[in-house]
Amino acid sequence: MNVTTPSCNITNARIGTGPNHGYIQDASASQTYQNWMTNFVCNSGLDYSQPWSSRQDEKPWANDTTYLKSLDRSLDDRILVSTVDFHYTPVNSTDIPQMWVNRLTALLCKPSYSISEYRVDYTRGTTETHMELVKETNGALTNFYPGDISKVALEIFAGSDAQNLYIGMGGVDYQFTTDAVQPFSQMLTLLHGGEQMNFTLKDLMDPEVLKQSAEALLAGTVTQGLLQNVMTDLMDTNVTGTVSYDKDRLHVKALSTGFLCAGFALMSILSIALIYLAPRKPNVKGTVGSTLTVATALRSNPDLSCLCQETTSKDARKSELSVEYFTRQHPESGTLSIEFVVPIDKLECQSSQASQTDSKIEAPHTWWQPICSRDWYTGVAVALCILIIGLLELCQQLSHKHDGFMSISTAGLGSAVLSQYIPAAIVLGVTLMFDDIEMVIATFSPFATLKKGNAMASRTLTLDYLTNSGPHVLVASIINRHFALSLMLVTTFFASFLAIVVPGLYTHHTVLSETNTTLVIADEFKFTGVDISLDDKRAGVNLNLLTYYDVGYPKWIHNDLAFPQLMATAGLDDNDNASSSESTLWTRTRAVRAKLSCQSISANMNWTTTIGTDGGLYPNTTDVKATSYLPWSMCSNPPANLSASDTTPWAQWSFHINETTITRETYFVGSANVMNWYSNQVNLVSGETERGEIVRPYRYQLPQWGCPSLAFALGTVSFKRKNATSFVLNDPDINVLVCSQNLQSVETDVVLYYPSMAISKDYPPYPDESTATWLQNSTHGNGGTDFQFVPSNMLMSLNNPNGYMSSPWAPTDDADRFVQALVYTAQKEEGLHLRDLVGVGNSEMYLKMVQRLYGRYMAQAMSNNMRVGVTEGVSNMTFTDAPWTPTASPVIVPTQASSSLTKTSNSAKTLTTTRTATHLSRAAAISSTTEASHQRKRAAGAEQTIPATLIRNGAGAHVRLKQNRAPKIALQAILAFMAVGAIIAKLLLRTKKTLQREPYSISGRAVLVASGDMLHTPEDDREGTAWDEKMYRLGWWEDSGGRRRYGIYVER
């Protein structure tokens, strides 16, 4: 095709290619589509139909003037992208098909680049970036022209790098070319979903679709190419930027902050006010609030003492309240006294004016009994502790059984009140009740001791527990044997921890709401009549991405398991809550996986070594070959027309050590092959040449004889010196496995994200191995379980990005792509070294890794190529409990005459070593499994469903209040201790009929002192030292006038 535009003219540009030797994949087809991408130099004068357009033919044209001018990199280049609709006569109607272009869509792309400043945000651990243009510039790279961009694109898609870009033959679009459809063309279709979306090259005939797809693919690919080939590391160059990262931080709730700020603000205001308003402690001897201090003040004012005696009557109390007082300190003794502001009339104490008539009359009295000192108050406090303990245990049991003991609508204010503020208010109330009990006990402890009698002043009169700090009170109570107060102080100390423990008691727990439902099985697998030899719809490409690039599994595949597609029932789609991206579907379904049944033939190999020369088939290599007979007893369904003259099939393995002079002690070799059986030999088909180049797959099928279809070899080759110039092979340690391909069905627990229906990564599928059954091949008449798949693309698609034969391999080793990938997987996933896999001694681990890589490939192959709709009426599949196994017949070692199988050049030196073994005749009997078999029957077109459970999370889940076990136990222990402490303290201290008035005021204590005989001390004892030498009691006594009083009196 000629291209003519105002700025660019191209002569005879290629837009497609015809069939090679007239061969067309589909002989009955009459139409196909081709997409082509190549690069041209504008206005070069070249005729691009000539050979210089091909790199391998450039040399004969090297001196052509026009050609040399076209090599100028500064010239204007164009990328031509075309899609052609070819029409032709079917091959089966004429020998040479007539062809013509029915339609053509073409793009002429002019490459260009710009250098600008961008703000780029990188996300660590991912490939995500966010770019923002800061400033455009007119800069240009030195010695880099726009035409180089198109040359980079051509090199990637059609140059030497194209072999590493193999992504399949092209599917239905592979018709004419001998090679695969261009990777560029396949990628254009994959941008739109490829086969899954039924998008082929035909859809690229739309100019707009072709333009958008080509621009996106070329821009992205060329950018990667420039990054790898143009960008270089700069030394001593710093780029300024900002590092942003996520970290766990404490979140402060607004309501809690408001309460705290209000509380601290109020306490600050009150503290400042107390600085100015609180009374100053007078500088006096003793404790200000003690009974002894009050007694000292009364002794200095007899009228006040008489007044306090009169307070038992209401009139006297009124007169007491109407008098004004002031305090003063004695200049010599420093004792505190209370004086009247206005002197009152001289009072006569009741004791001096009492008559014989009223000597037995008691003054009227009432007992002071605050609420918090009553038995029922302590009982309520203890009952609350026990009740809370029980409620905590009940909530814990409910929380454990039901993932929380109550549901809350949101995680906002309501949940905070329920989970934090209400529990905090409850424990605060309980703590305050115990604080009240503690205060009452601190108040009554000295007086309770006085009431018992024979009490020293140091244990009673001089004490004031109410005006001292906690530790001081605790020590003083222990010293003075007020154990009820000591126990209560410890109890309230533990009670203070309630507020610390409560915030961790409850948490918001997202409960997965469960709904029973059913899933519809949308398809199933058909394993017969499937050909994956030529095109496996990129199963091999996916295996390469899984192996080397850690790309996730495609949909409905996990590891070696292939699942049928499942669809949610229509009822779920109507539930808005169920459509949360975090919801999951839990179900059990049957998955299919491929299994290898292998046997080692390493002990029955005939090894030969050939040292090649420059004239040999493989010059500069040392070729190690092994030959072995493979008896028909290895096949479950051998050909029935074998004659007596047919020989036992034989196979030959070849390894090429890349040097002719042995320089190493050990060489590693390995290969994977498809085994194609014939009547007298077995061809081993590889995925690459001896030089590591890809062998393009071709369409072929294996005979349905039930024979092993795959062979895997891995081991070491070593040599020993025969003389000064030659070496001999020294007992190779190569594990050679021949394997049959089997299919297994296993019930698997699987979790799907809803509504995407993707397999969960958090809960990977778990197969129930006890349910595994083996599928029987319906093409066999005797119940064989082997399948003759041809995984050609598995052998050739694996491409190590670190380089062919990279570490741990040496350049002189010989291992194909599959073996290199196997070792790479073992090292990455199992931490194994190459030496942990090679040789017969490591057969178990080697087989495990072969099975892993093969299983992953076949899962892709089955998913991409073997799915059929449930309405297509697939025949019933037959299962058996065990795979078919060959009879115990050894592999026959070739005779010495078989050395002729090793072909060498005339100048080659052949060194042969043979292992001896017992020669046994070939077993002719064919056996099959005797295990019971069964069928899974289904009516054609019938809808299959399986039960499932929809678990809603996120917006569709319920938030429940969950009680945590550890804080619950801590709270129960504290509350139990508090209850026991309160009961014991109540038993140790009785408060009934102890005080007639509250003792917190001066008047209350003064009445107890004035109503007793403490004031009857020597006049010269101003400091009250005589009080320390006596014993006291609080109770009823008779004064000198015979009147009964209730107060503190000297007992002895």
FENNOR-V356504 format. One line per field, one symbol per residue. ss: DSSP state (~ for helix, > for strand, _ for the rest). psi: psi as a letter, one per 20 degrees, with the letter a starting at -180 (. if undefined). burial: + if it has 16 or more other C-alpha atoms within 10 Angstrom, else -. A space follows every 10 residues. Layout:
# FENNOR-V356504
ss->???
psi->???
burial->???
This chain:
# FENNOR-V356504
ss->__>>____>> >________~ ~~________ >>>>>>>>>> >_____>___ ~~~_~~~_~~ ~___~~~~~~ ______>>>> >>>>>>>>__ ________>> >>>>>>>>>_ _____>>>>> >>______>> >>>>>>____ _____~~~~~ ~~~~~~~~_~ ~~~~~_____ ~~~_______ __~~~~~~~~ ___~~~~___ ~~~~~_~~~~ ~~~~~~~~~~ ~~~~~~~~~_ __________ __________ ___~~~~~~~ ~~~~~~~~~~ ~~~~~~~___ __________ ~~~~~~~~~_ _~~~~~~~~~ ~~_~~~~~~~ ~~__>>>>>_ _____>>>>> _________~ ~~~_______ __________ ~~~_~~~~~~ ~~~~~~~~~~ ~~~~~~~~~~ ~~___>>>__ __~~~~~~~~ ~~~~~~~~~~ ~~~~~~~~~~ ~~~~~~~~~~ ~~__>>~~~_ ____~~~__~ ~~~~~~~~~_ __~~~~~~~~ ~~~~~__~~~ ~~___>>>>> >_>>>>>>>> >_>>>_____ ________~~ ~~~~~~~~__ ______>>__ >>>__>>>_~ ~~~___~~~_ __>>>>>>>> >>>>>>>>>> _~~~_>>>>> >_________ _>>>>>>>>_ _~~~______ _________> >>>>>>>___ _____>>>>> >>>>>>>___ >>>>>__>__ ___>______ _________> >>>>>>>>>> >_____>>>_ __>>>>>>>> >>>>>>>>>> >>>>____>_ _____>>_~~ ~_>>>_____ _____>____ _~~~~~____ __________ ___>>_~~~~ ~~~~~~~~~~ ___~~~___~ ~~~~~~~~~~ ~~~~~~~~~~ ~~~~~_>>>~ ~~____>>>> __________ _____~~~~~ ~_______>> >>>>______ __________ __>>>>____ ___>>>>>>> >>_~~~_>>> >>>_~~~~~~ ~~~~~~~~~~ ~~~~~~~~__ __________ _~~~~~~~~~ __________ ____~~~~~_ >>>>>>>>__ ___>>>>>>> __
psi->ppporhippp plppjrqaqp kjppgohiqj qrqqpqprqq pqkiiqojir hiiphijhgi jhjpghghhi ioiirpqqpo pqppopqrqq hjhrgoqpqq ogqppqpopo qrrqorpqpp pqopirjpqp qppgpqrkrq qpkpqhhhgh hgghhghjbh ihhijpkrij ciioggqhrq pphgghhghh hjichhjkpa hhijiogggg gggggggggg ghghghghhg pqppqlpqpq apppqqqpqp ppqggghggg ggghgghggh gghhhhhpqq pqmrpapgjr hhhghghhhi nhhhghhhhi jiqhhhhghg hiqqrqqrpp hghjqpqpqq gpqrqpqpqh hijqrhhjhj pqqqqqponq giiqhhghhg gghgggghgg hggghggghh hklqiqqqgr kcgghhggig gghhhghggg ghghhghggg ghgighhhgh hhrlpqhhif hiqnihjrrg ggggghhggj kmhghghhgh ghghhiighh hghjgqqppo poppppaqqp ohraqoiqkp ojggpjlkgh ghgghhghjk qrqrqkppdj ppqqpqpqqh hhhiohhijp iiqqpprprp qpqpqpoqqp khilqopqpp oqahirgnqk qoppqpqqqo qiiipimrqi kprhiprpqq qpppqoplqi ooiqhpqpqq qpqpoopahj ropoprjrri jjqpopqrpr qqqmjkqpiq ppppaqpqqq pgahirqqpn mpmpooppqq prqppppppq ppqpjhkqpp hhnqqoqnhi jpqppqoiiq ikkqjqpmqn lghhhiipoo iiqpkrpjqq hiropahghg hghgghgghi kqrhiihqrh hkhghghghg hggghhghgg gghhijpqqi iilpqpppqq iqqpqqqmpq pppqrhiiii hoprrhjqpp opqppqrpoq qppiqpqrqj qqrrqoqppp iqppqqqrpp oprchjrppq oppqgghggg gggghggggg ghgghhhhop iplgphqqjh rhhghhghgh iakhimrqhi mhikhhhijr qrqoaprpah jjppqoaprp h.
burial->-------+++ +-++++---- --++++---- ++++++++++ ++++-+++-- -++------- ------+--+ --+-++++++ ++++++++++ +-----+--- ---++++++- +--------- ---------- ---------- ----++++++ ++++++++-- -+++++++++ +-++++++-+ ++++++++++ -+-+----++ ++-++-+--+ +-++---+-- +++-+----- ---------- ---------- ---------- ---------- ---------- ------++++ ++++++++++ -+++++++++ ++-------+ ---------- ----+++++- --------+- +-------+- -------++- -+++--++-- ++-+++-++- -++-+++++- --+++-++-- ----++--++ --++-+++-+ ++++++++++ ++++++++++ +-+++++-++ +++++----- --++-++--+ -+++++++++ ++-+++-++- ++-+++++++ ++++--++++ +++++++--- ++++++++++ ++++++++-- --++-+++++ ++++++-+-- -+----++++ ++++++++++ ++++++++++ ++++++++++ +++--+-+-+ ++++++++++ ++++++++-- -------+++ ++++++++++ -+----++++ +++++++-+- ++++++++-- ---+-++--- -+-+++++++ +++++++++- ------+++- -+++++++++ ++++++++++ +++++-++++ ----+-+--- -+++++++-+ --++++++++ ++++++++++ ---++---+- -+++++++++ ++++++---- ---+-+++++ --+--++-++ ++++++++++ ++++++++-+ ---+--++++ +++++++--+ ++++----+- -+-+-----+ -+++------ -+----+++- --+------- ----+--+++ ++++++++++ +++++-++++ ++-++++++- +++-++--++ +--++++-+- -+++++++++ +++++----- -+-+--+--+ +++++++++- ++++++++++ --
